[in-house]
Amino acid sequence: MKLPENLILKLENRKQNNSLRKLPSFNNLVDFSSNDYIGFSKSETIFKQAHHYLIENEFVQNGATGSRLISGNHSLYQIAESFIAEFHDAESALIFNSGYDVNVGFFSAVPQRNDVILYDELSHASIRDGISMSNAKSYKFNHNDFEDLERLILKFPDTNIYIVTETVFSMDGDCPNLEELVILSEKYSCYLVVDEAHTLGVFGDKGEGLIQYLQLHNRIFARIMTFGKGLGCHGAAVLGSVELKEYLVNFARSFIYTTGLSPHSVSTILTAYQQLEIEKETIEKLRQNIIFFNQQKNLLGLKPMFVRSKSSIQSAIVPGNENAKKLAQELQDKGFDIKAILSPTVPEGQERLRFCIHSYNTEEEITQVLELLRDFIF
């Protein structure tokens, strides 16, 4: 059966705008595109230890599929959630199947009809999807602009206000002034919710994330940790109070009405967290690569085209979908896996090349790809 005409038209519009998405094929190019910041998705140690832990403790026999509220809440969940909570110095942790599931479940369930959600305009699509399902009113504030945020806060006295941001924004790679944001949220008794998808495994002595590294974690209502980036595995967790965990178990539909992760998936999460505690050299190598990347782009005269970032995500603005795609293809032809980020994913005129830095990238690879970028542009 053919696709409806109105859907075909939407696809045609994407093609005309040179913004049609396609699933990429596997390649052997030098990786500057994945979110596997410290190489955990490729870790033979994690793979073997996760499997060994299952067998040794007979969790394979105890696992069952189904919602965690019915048959899927195998005992490994409690072990993993306790470990994660202790690792992050949080009262509790609740594992979801993915970061998307967390954000949809949290924001559709926690803020209520008479509440207000104030979110950064560059918040991830999963956050905005969750907010769109909420009964609360929602308003965006200018990116990392806390004067604009305070202006909005003052419009809603005597109201439960949820402030939503990210520690590292996925398209720009920049960070908000979190100390200032915490002070502002406390001044008006707001509930601060922070998505740490791109800081787990990257910031902190053990890769614990930026909030905890800055010692602000006890002043945050909820932290959202996503495992598909720094940990290289599937799943995510909400960190917060015991009462928040109990509430989400009862009202977060993306938690209630889905099959829980398998014992093997949860074992992988637990093993990856345990590995973080002993991977300090790998995390430090990532940090040094980020510093080296920033130094090289400055030396090569590329700094003006990059969004300011001290994270693993470095974005070079190349306006126009066609220009960004062409430049990405030229770099790919030279052996480097660089992806173009196109509108409407980013605003028109803000199309870009997105470089993801990893612990396993070499200084030679970083220098080579930036020299190629300079040569293609200038």
C-alpha positions as CSV (number, residue, x, y, z in Angstrom):
1,M,0.0,0.0,0.0
2,K,1.3,3.4,-1.0
3,L,2.2,6.1,1.5
4,P,-0.5,8.8,1.8
5,E,0.0,11.8,-0.5
6,N,0.4,14.3,2.3
7,L,3.3,12.2,3.7
8,I,4.9,11.8,0.3
9,L,4.8,15.6,0.0
10,K,6.6,16.1,3.3
11,L,9.3,13.7,2.1
12,E,9.6,15.6,-1.1
13,N,10.0,18.9,0.8
14,R,12.8,17.4,2.7
15,K,14.5,16.3,-0.5
16,Q,14.1,19.8,-2.0
17,N,15.6,21.4,1.1
18,N,18.5,19.0,1.0
19,S,17.6,17.8,4.5
20,L,16.4,14.3,4.0
21,R,17.6,12.0,6.7
22,K,19.0,8.6,5.8
23,L,20.4,5.8,8.0
24,P,24.2,5.8,7.7
25,S,26.0,2.7,6.7
26,F,28.9,1.2,8.7
27,N,32.3,2.6,7.8
28,N,35.9,2.2,8.9
29,L,36.6,6.0,9.0
30,V,38.3,7.7,11.9
31,D,35.5,8.3,14.4
32,F,34.7,11.9,15.1
33,S,30.9,11.4,15.0
34,S,29.8,8.9,17.7
35,N,28.9,9.7,21.3
36,D,31.1,6.8,22.6
37,Y,33.4,9.4,24.3
38,I,35.6,7.0,26.3
39,G,35.2,3.9,24.1
40,F,33.0,1.8,26.4
41,S,30.8,0.5,23.6
42,K,33.9,-1.2,22.2
43,S,35.2,-2.4,25.6
44,E,35.9,-6.2,25.6
45,T,36.4,-6.0,29.3
46,I,32.9,-4.6,29.9
47,F,31.4,-7.2,27.5
48,K,33.1,-10.1,29.2
49,Q,32.5,-8.9,32.8
50,A,28.8,-8.2,32.2
51,H,28.3,-11.7,30.9
52,H,30.4,-13.3,33.7
53,Y,28.5,-11.4,36.4
54,L,25.2,-12.8,35.0
55,I,26.4,-16.3,35.0
56,E,28.2,-16.2,38.3
57,N,25.2,-14.8,40.1
58,E,22.6,-16.9,38.2
59,F,20.7,-13.8,37.0
60,V,20.1,-15.4,33.6
61,Q,17.8,-17.9,35.2
62,N,16.0,-15.3,37.3
63,G,15.3,-12.9,34.5
64,A,11.8,-12.5,33.0
65,T,10.4,-10.2,30.4
66,G,7.6,-7.8,31.0
67,S,6.8,-4.5,32.7
68,R,8.9,-3.9,35.9
69,L,5.6,-3.6,37.7
70,I,4.6,-7.2,36.6
71,S,7.4,-9.7,35.9
72,G,10.3,-7.7,34.6
73,N,11.7,-6.3,37.9
74,H,14.5,-8.9,38.3
75,S,16.8,-8.5,41.3
76,L,19.7,-7.1,39.3
77,Y,17.7,-3.9,38.9
78,Q,17.9,-3.2,42.7
79,I,21.6,-3.9,42.7
80,A,22.3,-1.6,39.8
81,E,20.1,1.2,41.0
82,S,21.7,1.1,44.5
83,F,25.2,1.3,42.9
84,I,24.2,4.2,40.6
85,A,22.6,6.1,43.5
86,E,25.8,5.7,45.6
87,F,28.1,6.5,42.7
88,H,26.2,9.8,42.1
89,D,25.7,10.6,45.8
90,A,21.9,10.6,45.3
91,E,19.1,9.3,47.5
92,S,17.8,7.1,44.7
93,A,18.1,6.1,41.1
94,L,15.4,4.7,38.8
95,I,16.5,3.1,35.5
96,F,14.5,3.6,32.3
97,N,15.0,2.0,28.9
98,S,16.4,5.1,27.3
99,G,17.1,8.8,27.7
100,Y,14.1,9.5,25.5
101,D,11.9,7.3,27.8
102,V,13.1,9.2,30.8
103,N,12.4,12.6,29.4
104,V,9.0,11.7,28.1
105,G,8.0,9.9,31.3
106,F,9.4,12.6,33.7
107,F,8.0,15.7,32.0
108,S,4.6,14.3,31.1
109,A,4.1,13.0,34.7
110,V,5.8,15.3,37.2
111,P,4.7,18.9,36.4
112,Q,1.0,19.3,37.0
113,R,-1.8,21.4,35.4
114,N,-1.3,24.5,37.5
115,D,2.5,24.3,37.3
116,V,4.9,26.1,34.9
117,I,7.9,24.6,33.0
118,L,10.6,27.0,31.9
119,Y,13.1,25.3,29.5
120,D,16.1,26.4,27.6
121,E,15.2,27.0,23.9
122,L,17.9,24.6,22.8
123,S,16.7,21.7,25.0
124,H,16.8,18.3,23.4
125,A,13.8,17.1,21.3
126,S,13.1,14.4,23.9
127,I,12.7,17.0,26.6
128,R,10.4,19.1,24.4
129,D,8.4,16.0,23.5
130,G,7.9,15.2,27.2
131,I,6.9,18.8,27.9
132,S,4.4,18.8,25.1
133,M,2.6,15.9,26.8
134,S,2.5,17.7,30.1
135,N,-0.6,19.4,31.5
136,A,1.6,22.2,32.8
137,K,2.1,25.5,30.9
138,S,5.5,25.8,29.3
139,Y,7.7,28.7,28.1
140,K,11.2,28.7,26.6
141,F,13.9,31.1,27.7
142,N,16.8,32.3,25.6
143,H,19.7,30.0,25.5
144,N,21.7,30.2,28.7
145,D,20.2,33.6,29.4
146,F,19.3,33.7,33.0
147,E,18.1,37.3,32.9
148,D,15.4,36.2,30.5
149,L,14.7,33.2,32.7
150,E,14.3,35.4,35.8
151,R,11.9,37.7,33.8
152,L,9.7,34.6,33.1
153,I,9.9,33.4,36.7
154,L,8.6,36.7,38.0
155,K,5.5,36.3,35.9
156,F,4.4,33.3,37.9
157,P,4.4,34.1,41.6
158,D,3.1,31.4,44.0
159,T,3.5,28.8,41.3
160,N,5.4,25.5,41.2
161,I,8.0,26.3,38.6
162,Y,10.3,23.6,36.9
163,I,13.4,24.9,35.3
164,V,14.9,22.6,32.7
165,T,18.4,22.7,31.1
166,E,21.3,20.5,30.1
167,T,24.8,20.4,31.4
168,V,26.2,20.1,27.8
169,F,23.9,20.9,24.8
170,S,24.1,18.2,22.2
171,M,24.3,20.4,19.1
172,D,26.5,23.3,20.4
173,G,28.5,21.5,23.1
174,D,28.4,24.5,25.4
175,C,27.5,24.6,29.1
176,P,25.3,26.9,31.1
177,N,26.6,28.7,34.2
178,L,25.3,26.1,36.6
179,E,26.3,27.8,39.8
180,E,24.4,30.9,38.8
181,L,21.4,28.8,37.7
182,V,21.3,27.0,41.0
183,I,21.4,30.2,43.0
184,L,18.5,31.6,40.8
185,S,16.4,28.5,41.2
186,E,16.9,28.6,45.0
187,K,16.1,32.3,45.1
188,Y,12.6,31.6,43.8
189,S,12.2,28.1,45.2
190,C,12.0,26.5,41.7
191,Y,12.6,22.8,40.9
192,L,15.7,22.5,38.8
193,V,15.9,19.5,36.4
194,V,19.2,18.9,34.5
195,D,19.8,16.5,31.7
196,E,23.4,15.2,31.9
197,A,23.4,13.0,28.8
198,H,26.7,14.3,27.4
199,T,28.6,14.7,30.7
200,L,28.5,11.2,32.1
201,G,31.9,9.7,31.6
202,V,33.3,13.0,30.5
203,F,33.4,15.4,33.5
204,G,34.6,14.6,37.0
205,D,37.4,12.4,38.4
206,K,35.3,9.3,37.8
207,G,33.2,10.7,34.9
208,E,30.4,11.3,37.3
209,G,29.0,14.3,35.4
210,L,29.3,18.1,35.6
211,I,26.8,18.7,38.4
212,Q,28.5,16.4,40.8
213,Y,32.0,17.6,39.7
214,L,30.9,21.1,40.7
215,Q,29.4,19.8,44.0
216,L,25.9,21.1,43.1
217,H,24.1,17.8,43.1
218,N,22.5,18.2,46.5
219,R,20.8,21.4,45.3
220,I,19.1,19.8,42.2
221,F,15.6,18.4,42.1
222,A,16.4,15.8,39.5
223,R,19.3,14.7,37.4
224,I,18.8,12.7,34.2
225,M,21.8,10.4,33.3
226,T,21.8,8.8,29.9
227,F,24.0,5.7,29.3
228,G,24.1,5.6,25.5
229,K,26.8,8.2,25.3
230,G,29.7,7.9,27.8
231,L,28.8,4.5,29.1
232,G,28.3,3.0,25.6
233,C,25.2,1.0,26.5
234,H,21.4,1.3,26.5
235,G,19.3,2.9,29.2
236,A,19.1,5.9,31.4
237,A,18.3,6.9,35.0
238,V,16.6,9.6,37.1
239,L,18.5,10.6,40.2
240,G,16.6,12.3,43.0
241,S,14.7,11.7,46.2
242,V,13.1,8.5,47.3
243,E,9.7,10.2,47.0
244,L,10.5,11.2,43.4
245,K,11.4,7.6,42.5
246,E,8.1,6.4,44.1
247,Y,6.1,9.0,42.2
248,L,7.7,8.0,38.8
249,V,7.0,4.3,39.4
250,N,3.4,5.2,39.9
251,F,2.8,7.8,37.2
252,A,5.5,7.8,34.5
253,R,3.8,6.0,31.6
254,S,7.0,5.3,29.7
255,F,8.2,3.4,32.8
256,I,4.9,1.6,33.6
257,Y,3.8,0.5,30.2
258,T,6.9,-0.9,28.7
259,T,9.0,-4.1,28.9
260,G,11.9,-3.7,31.3
261,L,15.5,-4.1,30.2
262,S,16.9,-7.6,30.1
263,P,19.3,-8.8,32.8
264,H,22.1,-8.6,30.3
265,S,21.4,-5.0,29.6
266,V,21.2,-4.1,33.3
267,S,24.4,-6.1,33.9
268,T,26.1,-4.1,31.2
269,I,25.0,-0.8,32.8
270,L,26.3,-1.9,36.2
271,T,29.6,-3.2,34.8
272,A,30.1,0.1,32.9
273,Y,29.6,2.1,36.1
274,Q,32.1,-0.1,37.9
275,Q,34.5,0.4,35.1
276,L,34.2,4.1,35.4
277,E,35.7,3.9,38.8
278,I,39.0,2.4,37.4
279,E,39.2,4.2,34.1
280,K,40.7,7.5,35.3
281,E,43.5,7.4,32.7
282,T,41.0,7.0,29.9
283,I,38.9,9.9,31.2
284,E,42.0,12.1,31.6
285,K,43.0,11.2,28.0
286,L,39.7,12.4,26.8
287,R,40.1,15.7,28.7
288,Q,43.6,16.2,27.2
289,N,42.2,15.5,23.7
290,I,39.5,18.2,24.2
291,I,42.2,20.7,25.3
292,F,44.4,19.7,22.3
293,F,41.5,20.1,19.8
294,N,40.8,23.6,21.1
295,Q,44.4,24.5,20.9
296,Q,44.7,23.3,17.4
297,K,41.6,25.0,16.1
298,N,43.0,28.3,17.5
299,L,46.5,27.7,16.0
300,L,44.9,27.0,12.6
301,G,42.7,30.1,12.6
302,L,39.5,28.1,12.9
303,K,38.3,29.4,16.2
304,P,35.8,32.0,14.8
305,M,33.7,29.3,13.0
306,F,33.4,27.1,16.1
307,V,30.8,27.4,18.9
308,R,32.7,28.0,22.2
309,S,32.9,24.6,24.0
310,K,35.1,22.8,26.5
311,S,33.2,19.6,26.1
312,S,33.5,16.5,23.8
313,I,31.2,18.2,21.3
314,Q,32.7,20.8,19.0
315,S,30.6,22.4,16.4
316,A,31.8,24.3,13.3
317,I,29.1,26.5,11.8
318,V,28.8,26.1,8.0
319,P,25.6,27.9,6.9
320,G,23.4,26.1,4.4
321,N,22.5,22.4,4.2
322,E,24.2,21.9,0.9
323,N,27.4,23.6,2.1
324,A,27.5,21.5,5.3
325,K,26.8,18.3,3.5
326,K,29.5,19.0,0.9
327,L,32.1,19.8,3.4
328,A,31.3,16.7,5.5
329,Q,31.5,14.5,2.4
330,E,35.0,16.0,1.6
331,L,36.2,15.1,5.1
332,Q,34.7,11.6,4.8
333,D,36.4,11.1,1.5
334,K,39.7,11.8,3.3
335,G,39.0,9.1,5.9
336,F,37.3,11.1,8.7
337,D,33.8,10.3,9.9
338,I,32.4,13.9,10.4
339,K,28.6,14.4,10.3
340,A,26.8,17.5,9.0
341,I,23.9,18.7,11.2
342,L,21.3,20.2,9.0
343,S,18.2,22.4,9.4
344,P,15.5,21.8,10.7
345,T,17.5,19.9,13.4
346,V,19.3,23.2,13.9
347,P,17.9,26.6,12.9
348,E,18.3,27.6,9.3
349,G,21.6,29.4,8.9
350,Q,23.1,27.5,11.8
351,E,23.9,24.3,9.9
352,R,27.2,22.8,11.1
353,L,29.8,20.1,11.2
354,R,29.7,18.3,14.6
355,F,33.0,16.9,15.8
356,C,32.8,14.5,18.7
357,I,36.1,14.0,20.6
358,H,37.0,10.6,22.1
359,S,39.7,9.3,24.4
360,Y,40.9,7.0,21.5
361,N,41.4,9.8,19.0
362,T,45.1,10.5,18.5
363,E,46.7,14.0,18.4
364,E,47.7,13.2,14.9
365,E,44.1,12.5,13.8
366,I,42.9,15.7,15.5
367,T,45.6,17.8,13.7
368,Q,44.9,16.1,10.4
369,V,41.2,16.6,10.4
370,L,41.5,20.3,11.4
371,E,44.1,20.9,8.8
372,L,41.8,19.4,6.2
373,L,38.9,21.6,7.4
374,R,41.1,24.7,7.1
375,D,42.3,23.7,3.6
376,F,38.8,23.0,2.4
377,I,37.5,26.3,3.7
378,F,40.3,28.7,3.0
